[in-house]
Amino acid sequence: MKIIVGMDTLEENQTGQVKKILLTGKMRNRLNDLGLIEGTFLECLYRNKGISAYMIRGTVIAIRAEDTSQIKITISES
């Protein structure tokens, strides 16, 4: 079963697929340029209170928690 959660809830080594990006403006454009678009698969590599690192299309990208909370993803529930 797949559930929709905020990207900020992913734990280290957990994977998901981008469902919806609620960000607008420059930040949304920047993430789109980096390959973070709807349908993209990603993996959380490192979590911290303020910033987390994700593997996105073969590249490691660090994103602030306030931005990842505005990105909805699907994860498989075990």
mmCIF file as gemmi writes it, N, C-alpha and C atoms, coordinates in Angstrom:
data_model
loop_
_atom_site.group_PDB
_atom_site.id
_atom_site.type_symbol
_atom_site.label_atom_id
_atom_site.label_alt_id
_atom_site.label_comp_id
_atom_site.label_asym_id
_atom_site.label_entity_id
_atom_site.label_seq_id
_atom_site.pdbx_PDB_ins_code
_atom_site.Cartn_x
_atom_site.Cartn_y
_atom_site.Cartn_z
_atom_site.occupancy
_atom_site.B_iso_or_equiv
_atom_site.pdbx_formal_charge
_atom_site.auth_seq_id
_atom_site.auth_asym_id
_atom_site.pdbx_PDB_model_num
ATOM 1 N N . MET Axp A 1 ? 0.838 -1.183 0 1 0 ? 1 A 1
ATOM 2 C CA . MET Axp A 1 ? 0 0 0 1 0 ? 1 A 1
ATOM 3 C C . MET Axp A 1 ? 0.883 1.246 0 1 0 ? 1 A 1
ATOM 4 N N . LYS Axp A 2 ? 0.543 2.23 -0.823 1 0 ? 2 A 1
ATOM 5 C CA . LYS Axp A 2 ? 1.31 3.471 -0.9 1 0 ? 2 A 1
ATOM 6 C C . LYS Axp A 2 ? 0.572 4.574 -0.15 1 0 ? 2 A 1
ATOM 7 N N . ILE Axp A 3 ? 1.348 5.369 0.58 1 0 ? 3 A 1
ATOM 8 C CA . ILE Axp A 3 ? 0.763 6.495 1.3 1 0 ? 3 A 1
ATOM 9 C C . ILE Axp A 3 ? 1.476 7.779 0.883 1 0 ? 3 A 1
ATOM 10 N N . ILE Axp A 4 ? 0.777 8.897 1.005 1 0 ? 4 A 1
ATOM 11 C CA . ILE Axp A 4 ? 1.346 10.198 0.651 1 0 ? 4 A 1
ATOM 12 C C . ILE Axp A 4 ? 1.738 10.92 1.933 1 0 ? 4 A 1
ATOM 13 N N . VAL Axp A 5 ? 3.004 11.368 1.98 1 0 ? 5 A 1
ATOM 14 C CA . VAL Axp A 5 ? 3.54 12.084 3.138 1 0 ? 5 A 1
ATOM 15 C C . VAL Axp A 5 ? 4.405 13.241 2.652 1 0 ? 5 A 1
ATOM 16 N N . GLY Axp A 6 ? 4.8 14.093 3.569 1 0 ? 6 A 1
ATOM 17 C CA . GLY Axp A 6 ? 5.751 15.143 3.235 1 0 ? 6 A 1
ATOM 18 C C . GLY Axp A 6 ? 7.143 14.55 3.095 1 0 ? 6 A 1
ATOM 19 N N . MET Axp A 7 ? 7.938 15.087 2.19 1 0 ? 7 A 1
ATOM 20 C CA . MET Axp A 7 ? 9.296 14.595 1.978 1 0 ? 7 A 1
ATOM 21 C C . MET Axp A 7 ? 10.131 14.707 3.25 1 0 ? 7 A 1
ATOM 22 N N . ASP Axp A 8 ? 9.79 15.644 4.112 1 0 ? 8 A 1
ATOM 23 C CA . ASP Axp A 8 ? 10.532 15.849 5.361 1 0 ? 8 A 1
ATOM 24 C C . ASP Axp A 8 ? 10.345 14.701 6.351 1 0 ? 8 A 1
ATOM 25 N N . THR Axp A 9 ? 9.414 13.783 6.094 1 0 ? 9 A 1
ATOM 26 C CA . THR Axp A 9 ? 9.188 12.664 7.01 1 0 ? 9 A 1
ATOM 27 C C . THR Axp A 9 ? 10.015 11.43 6.656 1 0 ? 9 A 1
ATOM 28 N N . LEU Axp A 10 ? 10.697 11.441 5.5 1 0 ? 10 A 1
ATOM 29 C CA . LEU Axp A 10 ? 11.525 10.294 5.124 1 0 ? 10 A 1
ATOM 30 C C . LEU Axp A 10 ? 12.643 10.095 6.136 1 0 ? 10 A 1
ATOM 31 N N . GLU Axp A 11 ? 12.901 8.859 6.487 1 0 ? 11 A 1
ATOM 32 C CA . GLU Axp A 11 ? 14.03 8.511 7.343 1 0 ? 11 A 1
ATOM 33 C C . GLU Axp A 11 ? 15.222 8.174 6.456 1 0 ? 11 A 1
ATOM 34 N N . GLU Axp A 12 ? 16.411 8.148 7.046 1 0 ? 12 A 1
ATOM 35 C CA . GLU Axp A 12 ? 17.609 7.792 6.284 1 0 ? 12 A 1
ATOM 36 C C . GLU Axp A 12 ? 17.43 6.422 5.636 1 0 ? 12 A 1
ATOM 37 N N . ASN Axp A 13 ? 17.868 6.311 4.39 1 0 ? 13 A 1
ATOM 38 C CA . ASN Axp A 13 ? 17.794 5.095 3.564 1 0 ? 13 A 1
ATOM 39 C C . ASN Axp A 13 ? 16.386 4.749 3.085 1 0 ? 13 A 1
ATOM 40 N N . GLN Axp A 14 ? 15.407 5.573 3.37 1 0 ? 14 A 1
ATOM 41 C CA . GLN Axp A 14 ? 14.043 5.335 2.895 1 0 ? 14 A 1
ATOM 42 C C . GLN Axp A 14 ? 13.881 6.021 1.532 1 0 ? 14 A 1
ATOM 43 N N . THR Axp A 15 ? 13.098 5.407 0.655 1 0 ? 15 A 1
ATOM 44 C CA . THR Axp A 15 ? 12.891 5.951 -0.682 1 0 ? 15 A 1
ATOM 45 C C . THR Axp A 15 ? 11.44 6.37 -0.883 1 0 ? 15 A 1
ATOM 46 N N . GLY Axp A 16 ? 11.248 7.216 -1.876 1 0 ? 16 A 1
ATOM 47 C CA . GLY Axp A 16 ? 9.909 7.666 -2.209 1 0 ? 16 A 1
ATOM 48 C C . GLY Axp A 16 ? 9.87 8.2 -3.63 1 0 ? 16 A 1
ATOM 49 N N . GLN Axp A 17 ? 8.684 8.593 -4.056 1 0 ? 17 A 1
ATOM 50 C CA . GLN Axp A 17 ? 8.485 9.159 -5.39 1 0 ? 17 A 1
ATOM 51 C C . GLN Axp A 17 ? 7.692 10.449 -5.24 1 0 ? 17 A 1
ATOM 52 N N . VAL Axp A 18 ? 8.176 11.502 -5.895 1 0 ? 18 A 1
ATOM 53 C CA . VAL Axp A 18 ? 7.528 12.808 -5.786 1 0 ? 18 A 1
ATOM 54 C C . VAL Axp A 18 ? 6.135 12.74 -6.401 1 0 ? 18 A 1
ATOM 55 N N . LYS Axp A 19 ? 5.16 13.177 -5.625 1 0 ? 19 A 1
ATOM 56 C CA . LYS Axp A 19 ? 3.766 13.191 -6.074 1 0 ? 19 A 1
ATOM 57 C C . LYS Axp A 19 ? 3.324 14.615 -6.43 1 0 ? 19 A 1
ATOM 58 N N . LYS Axp A 20 ? 3.675 15.584 -5.575 1 0 ? 20 A 1
ATOM 59 C CA . LYS Axp A 20 ? 3.218 16.968 -5.774 1 0 ? 20 A 1
ATOM 60 C C . LYS Axp A 20 ? 4.219 17.919 -5.128 1 0 ? 20 A 1
ATOM 61 N N . ILE Axp A 21 ? 4.549 19.005 -5.818 1 0 ? 21 A 1
ATOM 62 C CA . ILE Axp A 21 ? 5.43 20.041 -5.282 1 0 ? 21 A 1
ATOM 63 C C . ILE Axp A 21 ? 4.588 21.282 -5.051 1 0 ? 21 A 1
ATOM 64 N N . LEU Axp A 22 ? 4.473 21.684 -3.796 1 0 ? 22 A 1
ATOM 65 C CA . LEU Axp A 22 ? 3.639 22.827 -3.434 1 0 ? 22 A 1
ATOM 66 C C . LEU Axp A 22 ? 4.414 24.14 -3.419 1 0 ? 22 A 1
ATOM 67 N N . LEU Axp A 23 ? 5.729 24.071 -3.555 1 0 ? 23 A 1
ATOM 68 C CA . LEU Axp A 23 ? 6.556 25.279 -3.588 1 0 ? 23 A 1
ATOM 69 C C . LEU Axp A 23 ? 6.268 26.078 -4.854 1 0 ? 23 A 1
ATOM 70 N N . THR Axp A 24 ? 6.526 27.381 -4.798 1 0 ? 24 A 1
ATOM 71 C CA . THR Axp A 24 ? 6.345 28.243 -5.967 1 0 ? 24 A 1
ATOM 72 C C . THR Axp A 24 ? 7.581 29.114 -6.138 1 0 ? 24 A 1
ATOM 73 N N . GLY Axp A 25 ? 7.63 29.823 -7.237 1 0 ? 25 A 1
ATOM 74 C CA . GLY Axp A 25 ? 8.675 30.816 -7.461 1 0 ? 25 A 1
ATOM 75 C C . GLY Axp A 25 ? 10.058 30.236 -7.68 1 0 ? 25 A 1
ATOM 76 N N . LYS Axp A 26 ? 11.063 30.967 -7.184 1 0 ? 26 A 1
ATOM 77 C CA . LYS Axp A 26 ? 12.46 30.626 -7.44 1 0 ? 26 A 1
ATOM 78 C C . LYS Axp A 26 ? 12.856 29.264 -6.886 1 0 ? 26 A 1
ATOM 79 N N . MET Axp A 27 ? 12.363 28.924 -5.706 1 0 ? 27 A 1
ATOM 80 C CA . MET Axp A 27 ? 12.743 27.64 -5.118 1 0 ? 27 A 1
ATOM 81 C C . MET Axp A 27 ? 12.204 26.486 -5.942 1 0 ? 27 A 1
ATOM 82 N N . ARG Axp A 28 ? 10.965 26.593 -6.389 1 0 ? 28 A 1
ATOM 83 C CA . ARG Axp A 28 ? 10.411 25.525 -7.241 1 0 ? 28 A 1
ATOM 84 C C . ARG Axp A 28 ? 11.211 25.415 -8.536 1 0 ? 28 A 1
ATOM 85 N N . ASN Axp A 29 ? 11.533 26.548 -9.143 1 0 ? 29 A 1
ATOM 86 C CA . ASN Axp A 29 ? 12.326 26.531 -10.38 1 0 ? 29 A 1
ATOM 87 C C . ASN Axp A 29 ? 13.695 25.908 -10.154 1 0 ? 29 A 1
ATOM 88 N N . ARG Axp A 30 ? 14.332 26.241 -9.032 1 0 ? 30 A 1
ATOM 89 C CA . ARG Axp A 30 ? 15.654 25.699 -8.725 1 0 ? 30 A 1
ATOM 90 C C . ARG Axp A 30 ? 15.585 24.177 -8.572 1 0 ? 30 A 1
ATOM 91 N N . LEU Axp A 31 ? 14.586 23.691 -7.843 1 0 ? 31 A 1
ATOM 92 C CA . LEU Axp A 31 ? 14.448 22.247 -7.669 1 0 ? 31 A 1
ATOM 93 C C . LEU Axp A 31 ? 14.12 21.547 -8.988 1 0 ? 31 A 1
ATOM 94 N N . ASN Axp A 32 ? 13.281 22.175 -9.804 1 0 ? 32 A 1
ATOM 95 C CA . ASN Axp A 32 ? 12.99 21.609 -11.13 1 0 ? 32 A 1
ATOM 96 C C . ASN Axp A 32 ? 14.256 21.509 -11.969 1 0 ? 32 A 1
ATOM 97 N N . ASP Axp A 33 ? 15.097 22.542 -11.922 1 0 ? 33 A 1
ATOM 98 C CA . ASP Axp A 33 ? 16.357 22.536 -12.667 1 0 ? 33 A 1
ATOM 99 C C . ASP Axp A 33 ? 17.287 21.416 -12.204 1 0 ? 33 A 1
ATOM 100 N N . LEU Axp A 34 ? 17.185 21.054 -10.924 1 0 ? 34 A 1
ATOM 101 C CA . LEU Axp A 34 ? 18.013 19.98 -10.37 1 0 ? 34 A 1
ATOM 102 C C . LEU Axp A 34 ? 17.415 18.601 -10.623 1 0 ? 34 A 1
ATOM 103 N N . GLY Axp A 35 ? 16.256 18.55 -11.244 1 0 ? 35 A 1
ATOM 104 C CA . GLY Axp A 35 ? 15.627 17.28 -11.594 1 0 ? 35 A 1
ATOM 105 C C . GLY Axp A 35 ? 14.567 16.804 -10.631 1 0 ? 35 A 1
ATOM 106 N N . LEU Axp A 36 ? 14.217 17.625 -9.66 1 0 ? 36 A 1
ATOM 107 C CA . LEU Axp A 36 ? 13.172 17.246 -8.709 1 0 ? 36 A 1
ATOM 108 C C . LEU Axp A 36 ? 11.835 17.7 -9.27 1 0 ? 36 A 1
ATOM 109 N N . ILE Axp A 37 ? 11.168 16.777 -9.967 1 0 ? 37 A 1
ATOM 110 C CA . ILE Axp A 37 ? 9.872 17.046 -10.577 1 0 ? 37 A 1
ATOM 111 C C . ILE Axp A 37 ? 8.932 15.905 -10.19 1 0 ? 37 A 1
ATOM 112 N N . GLU Axp A 38 ? 7.657 16.088 -10.442 1 0 ? 38 A 1
ATOM 113 C CA . GLU Axp A 38 ? 6.688 15.036 -10.137 1 0 ? 38 A 1
ATOM 114 C C . GLU Axp A 38 ? 7.063 13.744 -10.86 1 0 ? 38 A 1
ATOM 115 N N . GLY Axp A 39 ? 7.032 12.64 -10.126 1 0 ? 39 A 1
ATOM 116 C CA . GLY Axp A 39 ? 7.403 11.336 -10.681 1 0 ? 39 A 1
ATOM 117 C C . GLY Axp A 39 ? 8.827 10.918 -10.377 1 0 ? 39 A 1
ATOM 118 N N . THR Axp A 40 ? 9.655 11.834 -9.89 1 0 ? 40 A 1
ATOM 119 C CA . THR Axp A 40 ? 11.053 11.538 -9.596 1 0 ? 40 A 1
ATOM 120 C C . THR Axp A 40 ? 11.179 10.635 -8.369 1 0 ? 40 A 1
ATOM 121 N N . PHE Axp A 41 ? 12.022 9.61 -8.47 1 0 ? 41 A 1
ATOM 122 C CA . PHE Axp A 41 ? 12.33 8.762 -7.321 1 0 ? 41 A 1
ATOM 123 C C . PHE Axp A 41 ? 13.502 9.378 -6.568 1 0 ? 41 A 1
ATOM 124 N N . LEU Axp A 42 ? 13.483 9.239 -5.233 1 0 ? 42 A 1
ATOM 125 C CA . LEU Axp A 42 ? 14.564 9.792 -4.422 1 0 ? 42 A 1
ATOM 126 C C . LEU Axp A 42 ? 14.8 8.922 -3.207 1 0 ? 42 A 1
ATOM 127 N N . GLU Axp A 43 ? 15.97 9.12 -2.6 1 0 ? 43 A 1
ATOM 128 C CA . GLU Axp A 43 ? 16.324 8.397 -1.382 1 0 ? 43 A 1
ATOM 129 C C . GLU Axp A 43 ? 16.892 9.386 -0.384 1 0 ? 43 A 1
ATOM 130 N N . CYS Axp A 44 ? 16.468 9.285 0.857 1 0 ? 44 A 1
ATOM 131 C CA . CYS Axp A 44 ? 17.007 10.125 1.921 1 0 ? 44 A 1
ATOM 132 C C . CYS Axp A 44 ? 18.329 9.522 2.377 1 0 ? 44 A 1
ATOM 133 N N . LEU Axp A 45 ? 19.406 10.301 2.276 1 0 ? 45 A 1
ATOM 134 C CA . LEU Axp A 45 ? 20.721 9.819 2.676 1 0 ? 45 A 1
ATOM 135 C C . LEU Axp A 45 ? 21.1 10.274 4.079 1 0 ? 45 A 1
ATOM 136 N N . TYR Axp A 46 ? 20.657 11.469 4.453 1 0 ? 46 A 1
ATOM 137 C CA . TYR Axp A 46 ? 21.042 12.049 5.736 1 0 ? 46 A 1
ATOM 138 C C . TYR Axp A 46 ? 19.953 12.999 6.202 1 0 ? 46 A 1
ATOM 139 N N . ARG Axp A 47 ? 19.607 12.888 7.472 1 0 ? 47 A 1
ATOM 140 C CA . ARG Axp A 47 ? 18.587 13.784 8.045 1 0 ? 47 A 1
ATOM 141 C C . ARG Axp A 47 ? 19.175 14.553 9.203 1 0 ? 47 A 1
ATOM 142 N N . ASN Axp A 48 ? 18.838 15.807 9.24 1 0 ? 48 A 1
ATOM 143 C CA . ASN Axp A 48 ? 19.203 16.664 10.348 1 0 ? 48 A 1
ATOM 144 C C . ASN Axp A 48 ? 17.99 17.517 10.642 1 0 ? 48 A 1
ATOM 145 N N . LYS Axp A 49 ? 18.007 18.203 11.744 1 0 ? 49 A 1
ATOM 146 C CA . LYS Axp A 49 ? 16.85 19.018 12.12 1 0 ? 49 A 1
ATOM 147 C C . LYS Axp A 49 ? 16.533 20.094 11.073 1 0 ? 49 A 1
ATOM 148 N N . GLY Axp A 50 ? 17.539 20.727 10.521 1 0 ? 50 A 1
ATOM 149 C CA . GLY Axp A 50 ? 17.294 21.832 9.606 1 0 ? 50 A 1
ATOM 150 C C . GLY Axp A 50 ? 17.506 21.541 8.137 1 0 ? 50 A 1
ATOM 151 N N . ILE Axp A 51 ? 18.281 20.501 7.824 1 0 ? 51 A 1
ATOM 152 C CA . ILE Axp A 51 ? 18.613 20.21 6.433 1 0 ? 51 A 1
ATOM 153 C C . ILE Axp A 51 ? 18.814 18.711 6.259 1 0 ? 51 A 1
ATOM 154 N N . SER Axp A 52 ? 18.436 18.212 5.1 1 0 ? 52 A 1
ATOM 155 C CA . SER Axp A 52 ? 18.603 16.788 4.812 1 0 ? 52 A 1
ATOM 156 C C . SER Axp A 52 ? 19.19 16.629 3.413 1 0 ? 52 A 1
ATOM 157 N N . ALA Axp A 53 ? 19.885 15.5 3.201 1 0 ? 53 A 1
ATOM 158 C CA . ALA Axp A 53 ? 20.493 15.211 1.899 1 0 ? 53 A 1
ATOM 159 C C . ALA Axp A 53 ? 19.744 14.063 1.236 1 0 ? 53 A 1
ATOM 160 N N . TYR Axp A 54 ? 19.514 14.211 -0.053 1 0 ? 54 A 1
ATOM 161 C CA . TYR Axp A 54 ? 18.755 13.226 -0.823 1 0 ? 54 A 1
ATOM 162 C C . TYR Axp A 54 ? 19.504 12.866 -2.092 1 0 ? 54 A 1
ATOM 163 N N . MET Axp A 55 ? 19.396 11.598 -2.507 1 0 ? 55 A 1
ATOM 164 C CA . MET Axp A 55 ? 19.913 11.16 -3.793 1 0 ? 55 A 1
ATOM 165 C C . MET Axp A 55 ? 18.773 11.344 -4.788 1 0 ? 55 A 1
ATOM 166 N N . ILE Axp A 56 ? 18.983 12.243 -5.747 1 0 ? 56 A 1
ATOM 167 C CA . ILE Axp A 56 ? 17.967 12.56 -6.748 1 0 ? 56 A 1
ATOM 168 C C . ILE Axp A 56 ? 18.609 12.473 -8.121 1 0 ? 56 A 1
ATOM 169 N N . ARG Axp A 57 ? 18.183 11.503 -8.916 1 0 ? 57 A 1
ATOM 170 C CA . ARG Axp A 57 ? 18.703 11.311 -10.269 1 0 ? 57 A 1
ATOM 171 C C . ARG Axp A 57 ? 20.227 11.203 -10.297 1 0 ? 57 A 1
ATOM 172 N N . GLY Axp A 58 ? 20.797 10.473 -9.33 1 0 ? 58 A 1
ATOM 173 C CA . GLY Axp A 58 ? 22.232 10.235 -9.294 1 0 ? 58 A 1
ATOM 174 C C . GLY Axp A 58 ? 23.06 11.35 -8.687 1 0 ? 58 A 1
ATOM 175 N N . THR Axp A 59 ? 22.407 12.362 -8.143 1 0 ? 59 A 1
ATOM 176 C CA . THR Axp A 59 ? 23.105 13.495 -7.545 1 0 ? 59 A 1
ATOM 177 C C . THR Axp A 59 ? 22.627 13.697 -6.113 1 0 ? 59 A 1
ATOM 178 N N . VAL Axp A 60 ? 23.557 14.018 -5.224 1 0 ? 60 A 1
ATOM 179 C CA . VAL Axp A 60 ? 23.193 14.297 -3.841 1 0 ? 60 A 1
ATOM 180 C C . VAL Axp A 60 ? 22.853 15.78 -3.718 1 0 ? 60 A 1
ATOM 181 N N . ILE Axp A 61 ? 21.657 16.053 -3.201 1 0 ? 61 A 1
ATOM 182 C CA . ILE Axp A 61 ? 21.168 17.427 -3.061 1 0 ? 61 A 1
ATOM 183 C C . ILE Axp A 61 ? 20.714 17.631 -1.627 1 0 ? 61 A 1
ATOM 184 N N . ALA Axp A 62 ? 21.19 18.714 -1.001 1 0 ? 62 A 1
ATOM 185 C CA . ALA Axp A 62 ? 20.76 19.07 0.356 1 0 ? 62 A 1
ATOM 186 C C . ALA Axp A 62 ? 19.637 20.086 0.261 1 0 ? 62 A 1
ATOM 187 N N . ILE Axp A 63 ? 18.563 19.855 1.004 1 0 ? 63 A 1
ATOM 188 C CA . ILE Axp A 63 ? 17.384 20.722 0.954 1 0 ? 63 A 1
ATOM 189 C C . ILE Axp A 63 ? 16.939 21.028 2.377 1 0 ? 63 A 1
ATOM 190 N N . ARG Axp A 64 ? 16.558 22.273 2.614 1 0 ? 64 A 1
ATOM 191 C CA . ARG Axp A 64 ? 16.085 22.689 3.936 1 0 ? 64 A 1
ATOM 192 C C . ARG Axp A 64 ? 14.767 22.015 4.28 1 0 ? 64 A 1
ATOM 193 N N . ALA Axp A 65 ? 14.582 21.75 5.584 1 0 ? 65 A 1
ATOM 194 C CA . ALA Axp A 65 ? 13.365 21.078 6.054 1 0 ? 65 A 1
ATOM 195 C C . ALA Axp A 65 ? 12.112 21.884 5.727 1 0 ? 65 A 1
ATOM 196 N N . GLU Axp A 66 ? 12.192 23.197 5.794 1 0 ? 66 A 1
ATOM 197 C CA . GLU Axp A 66 ? 11.013 24.019 5.495 1 0 ? 66 A 1
ATOM 198 C C . GLU Axp A 66 ? 10.571 23.861 4.043 1 0 ? 66 A 1
ATOM 199 N N . ASP Axp A 67 ? 11.514 23.543 3.159 1 0 ? 67 A 1
ATOM 200 C CA . ASP Axp A 67 ? 11.159 23.321 1.755 1 0 ? 67 A 1
ATOM 201 C C . ASP Axp A 67 ? 10.676 21.891 1.525 1 0 ? 67 A 1
ATOM 202 N N . THR Axp A 68 ? 11.318 20.913 2.174 1 0 ? 68 A 1
ATOM 203 C CA . THR Axp A 68 ? 10.905 19.526 1.96 1 0 ? 68 A 1
ATOM 204 C C . THR Axp A 68 ? 9.51 19.252 2.518 1 0 ? 68 A 1
ATOM 205 N N . SER Axp A 69 ? 9.088 20.044 3.484 1 0 ? 69 A 1
ATOM 206 C CA . SER Axp A 69 ? 7.732 19.854 4.012 1 0 ? 69 A 1
ATOM 207 C C . SER Axp A 69 ? 6.672 20.231 2.98 1 0 ? 69 A 1
ATOM 208 N N . GLN Axp A 70 ? 7.067 20.984 1.953 1 0 ? 70 A 1
ATOM 209 C CA . GLN Axp A 70 ? 6.149 21.412 0.9 1 0 ? 70 A 1
ATOM 210 C C . GLN Axp A 70 ? 6.201 20.505 -0.333 1 0 ? 70 A 1
ATOM 211 N N . ILE Axp A 71 ? 6.9 19.37 -0.194 1 0 ? 71 A 1
ATOM 212 C CA . ILE Axp A 71 ? 7.004 18.395 -1.283 1 0 ? 71 A 1
ATOM 213 C C . ILE Axp A 71 ? 6.342 17.112 -0.814 1 0 ? 71 A 1
ATOM 214 N N . LYS Axp A 72 ? 5.288 16.7 -1.488 1 0 ? 72 A 1
ATOM 215 C CA . LYS Axp A 72 ? 4.542 15.487 -1.113 1 0 ? 72 A 1
ATOM 216 C C . LYS Axp A 72 ? 5.053 14.31 -1.939 1 0 ? 72 A 1
ATOM 217 N N . ILE Axp A 73 ? 5.281 13.193 -1.261 1 0 ? 73 A 1
ATOM 218 C CA . ILE Axp A 73 ? 5.799 12.004 -1.921 1 0 ? 73 A 1
ATOM 219 C C . ILE Axp A 73 ? 4.957 10.792 -1.546 1 0 ? 73 A 1
ATOM 220 N N . THR Axp A 74 ? 5.082 9.745 -2.346 1 0 ? 74 A 1
ATOM 221 C CA . THR Axp A 74 ? 4.46 8.472 -1.993 1 0 ? 74 A 1
ATOM 222 C C . THR Axp A 74 ? 5.552 7.526 -1.517 1 0 ? 74 A 1
ATOM 223 N N . ILE Axp A 75 ? 5.235 6.772 -0.486 1 0 ? 75 A 1
ATOM 224 C CA . ILE Axp A 75 ? 6.146 5.748 0.004 1 0 ? 75 A 1
ATOM 225 C C . ILE Axp A 75 ? 5.358 4.453 0.122 1 0 ? 75 A 1
ATOM 226 N N . SER Axp A 76 ? 6.074 3.347 0.044 1 0 ? 76 A 1
ATOM 227 C CA . SER Axp A 76 ? 5.424 2.051 0.233 1 0 ? 76 A 1
ATOM 228 C C . SER Axp A 76 ? 5.399 1.737 1.707 1 0 ? 76 A 1
ATOM 229 N N . GLU Axp A 77 ? 4.233 1.403 2.199 1 0 ? 77 A 1
ATOM 230 C CA . GLU Axp A 77 ? 4.082 1.045 3.598 1 0 ? 77 A 1
ATOM 231 C C . GLU Axp A 77 ? 4.253 -0.46 3.727 1 0 ? 77 A 1
ATOM 232 N N . SER Axp A 78 ? 5.169 -0.872 4.617 1 0 ? 78 A 1
ATOM 233 C CA . SER Axp A 78 ? 5.416 -2.305 4.772 1 0 ? 78 A 1
ATOM 234 C C . SER Axp A 78 ? 4.503 -2.924 5.785 1 0 ? 78 A 1
